[in-house]
Amino acid sequence: MARISARIAAITESATLAVDAKAKALKAAGRPVIGFGAGEPDFPTPSYVVDAAIAAASQVANHRYTPTPGLPELREAIVAKTKRDSGYEITADQVLVTNGGKQSVYQSFAAILDPGDEVLLPAPYWTSYPECIKLAGGNPVEVFADEKQDYLVTVAQLEAALTERTKVLLFCSPSNPTGAVYTPEQVLEIAKWADSKNLWIITDEIYEHLLFDGAMAPSIPVIYPPIADRTIILNGVAKTYAMTGWRVGWMIGPKDVIKAATNHQSHLSSNVANISQRAALAAVAGTLDVVNEMLAAFDRRRKLIVAALNDIPGIYCPMPKGAFYVYPSVKGVLGKEIDGNRPTTSSELAALILEKVEVAVVPGEAFGPSGYLRLSYATSDQDIVEGIARIKDLLSKAK
Ligand SMILES: Cc1ncc(COP(=O)(O)O)c(C=O)c1O
């Protein structure tokens, strides 16, 4: 009998967290590592949010268990925020507060998948999706869109991957890892198609406010209401309010799904820490000034990093329209000799870049096919200039 269950043994470590941990460990050991691995804003959480948490810590009510689906005030604030930001009208019993958006991802799949159900997974995809799908008993079916199509899948591609076992389409725009954003017309076309096939849509809106160049990210049940009863929205405070460490996310869905997921959570983690929920309440009920300030910096860094990457022979980096990631193709470099090595996969190239010039990037294998790197530009302008210059120095040795 195996010591570790087949189900859990099949799960791979989160590559993004692994790269980040390695970079932080090297830094702690005194190495001048520059990290592009972490998917988190480099800004502090706003002080009014921190103050709300400090005040909450001294209130005895917050020292106790509270309702599994979340503090009533926070669920109501999420209802109001959802109407304000996407125009979607819901009630509080359609909201479940979870430990970060990540727990919502898992609980959503767990709530609606039966063994063998297939999930259409546009690739490159966020690294946790396939693992959450598998843990929930489903099968991820990758639908790959490369850089020539700006990493955006078409309905024709989805249609080609459809089988009688397909139950769900995963949708994420703006996308982690590519930063790609679907146009409203594309979102509508995909939603209509999914509805015509009786599919569910799990739509990840965690980067909803991180948009550039006038791009828009309409919410699926708003742009196409007929599919609302088969749509689950994932969201959270992590990216919008620089609150990755506070671990507050939520899922929004039909009442029966939210009830089922709440039952699941009641045996898994119960309520999210009340101090964090109070902090999230201050964030969600407040303005969007924080994200607007971050956006100005992210926009500047986005242009800086894309220009610097495209200046490296063999690299092609499309200009992303959302989130804080770039996803260059490195296929023009693979197979060449670089400083006595010949990396043939993006994984080998990422390892070489870390070893030779101490820059941490995440290889494409964490998000789908080899041939790409993901770099988060939620870091200082100075690190962007220095880090990409180091990569350029190394790759200009490619023969
Ligand atoms: C696409 C996407 N969804 C969800 C999450 C979950 O974020 P958190 O669990 O920190 O709220 C992340 C985090 O990186 C993400 O990139």
The ligand as a Tripos MOL2 file, in Angstrom:
@<TRIPOS>MOLECULE
LIG
   16    16     1     0     0
SMALL
NO_CHARGES

@<TRIPOS>ATOM
      1 C1         -5.8390   33.7840  -11.5760 C.3       1 LIG1
      2 C2         -5.7850   33.7250  -10.0920 C.ar      1 LIG1
      3 N1         -6.8810   33.3490   -9.4210 N.ar      1 LIG1
      4 C3         -6.8820   33.2640   -8.0840 C.ar      1 LIG1
      5 C4         -5.7630   33.5610   -7.3540 C.ar      1 LIG1
      6 C5         -5.8570   33.3970   -5.8660 C.3       1 LIG1
      7 O1         -5.4300   34.4410   -5.1280 O.3       1 LIG1
      8 P1         -5.5390   34.4160   -3.5430 P.3       1 LIG1
      9 O2         -5.7120   33.0120   -3.1120 O.co2     1 LIG1
     10 O3         -4.2520   35.0100   -3.0680 O.co2     1 LIG1
     11 O4         -6.7270   35.2620   -3.1980 O.co2     1 LIG1
     12 C6         -4.5840   33.9530   -8.0020 C.ar      1 LIG1
     13 C7         -3.3360   34.2020   -7.2680 C.2       1 LIG1
     14 O5         -2.2580   34.2320   -7.7750 O.2       1 LIG1
     15 C8         -4.6120   34.0480   -9.4160 C.ar      1 LIG1
     16 O6         -3.5300   34.4460  -10.0920 O.3       1 LIG1
@<TRIPOS>BOND
     1     1     2 1
     2     2     3 ar
     3     2    15 ar
     4     3     4 ar
     5     4     5 ar
     6     5     6 1
     7     5    12 ar
     8     6     7 1
     9     7     8 1
    10     8     9 2
    11     8    10 1
    12     8    11 1
    13    12    13 1
    14    12    15 ar
    15    13    14 2
    16    15    16 1
@<TRIPOS>SUBSTRUCTURE
     1 LIG1         1 GROUP 0 **** ****
